[in-house]
Amino acid sequence: MMNFFRGRLIGEGDRVTLETGTARFVLPKSLVSEVSGAVREIDLGVRPQHAALTAGRPEGALPVTVYAVERLGKENVVVVEDEARNAFRALTLPSDKMAIGDRALLSADVSKAFVFPHLTDRVRD
């Protein structure tokens, strides 16, 4: 299951960031070039294997709480929630001892992310 971060694109000099309200991701130019100039809100898709949980404070990391840990042998699937109770998944090594209720910071390798324009107009029946 892919993680989705909805946010607003902000131009800052020669870089573009995605502001979600609680996290900030600096986007590579290759990813930004996929977005039309008129689109200002996007959904950033990040696969669990490209998400990381850390105790440090990487730039733009999202504060989260561990909700569940699925120990699968060769890897763990850690389900976390942010303050708004949005759920995200990250894969960790079996040696990582995350437990329900632990606090961590969620970051993402945005060079491997996918961009989806946020469609505010919905098709109605």
N, C-alpha and C positions, 0 to 999 in steps of 0.2 A: 504494500500500500504506500503510495507516494504521500509525502508531507506537503502541505500547501501553506504558503505564507502570502497573505493578501496585503498589498501595500501600495504606497504612492511613490512614483519615481521623482527623485529630486536631483537636479543638476548642480554640481558643486565644482566649478572650475572645469578641469579636464576629466572629472569622474562623475559617475552617476550612482546614486545609492537608492535602495529600496527601504523606505521607512514604513514599518508596520504598526508603530505606536509603542511597541515594547522591544523591538529589535531593529537593527539596522544592518543591511548587507550592502557591501560595495560590490557592484556588478562589473564583470569584465566587459570590455568593449564588444567582444564577439556576441555576448548575450544581449546587450543593449541594441545592437544593430538589428536584432530580430523584431524589435518593437517599433511600430510606426510612430512618427513624430507626434501624432495627435493623441496617442494613448498615454494617459498619465497614471492610470491605476492598472496593476497587473497582479496575477497570481504567480508566485514563484514555486515551481515544483521541485522537490528535492527527495531523492530516494533514501530510504533508511541507511543504506551502506555509505551514503555521502553526508550523513549527519554525525556529529560527534558530541559527546557529553564530557564536559571538563569541569574542574574545580576552579581553574584560573579564569581570567576575564578577557577572552579574545574580543577584538573589536566587534561590536554589534551583537554579541551573544544574547540569547533569550533566557532569562531566569525561568527555570522549570522545577517541578516536583515529580519524583518517580511515582507513577500510578500502578505499574505492573512490570514484572520481569518474567520473561519466558526463556527458560534455560534449555537450549536446543542441542547441547553437546558441543558442536564446533563454533557456536556463537550464541549470544544472548540477544533477544529482541526486547529492548527496554522501551516501555510506553511511558511518556511523560506528559504533563499538563502545564500550561502556562497559567498566569493569573486569571485569564478569561475562561479557563477550563477548555481551551483548545487542545486536542490531543495530537502528539507527534510521536514518531518511532525512530529509534536509532539502533544500529547493530553494534554490539560491543564484544570484546573477547570473553571467553568463559572465565578467565582469571579476574575480570572486573567484578567486584563484589558490590553491585548496586542493590539497594533494598527499597522496598516501598516506603515512601515518606522522605527519602533522601532528597536534598536540594542539589541542583547542578545547573550548569549553563549549557544550552544547546547552541551549537554553531553548525554551519553548513559549508561544504565545498561548492561554492556557487559556480565554479568553472564547469561543473557537471550537472548544473541545474537546467530546468526547462522553464520557458516563459510562456504564459498564457495571458492574452489581453483580458482584463476584467470587463465582462459584459454587464453593464448596468441596465440595459433595456432587455426585458424578458419577452419572449414570444408568448402571446396569450391565445387560448383556444377561441 
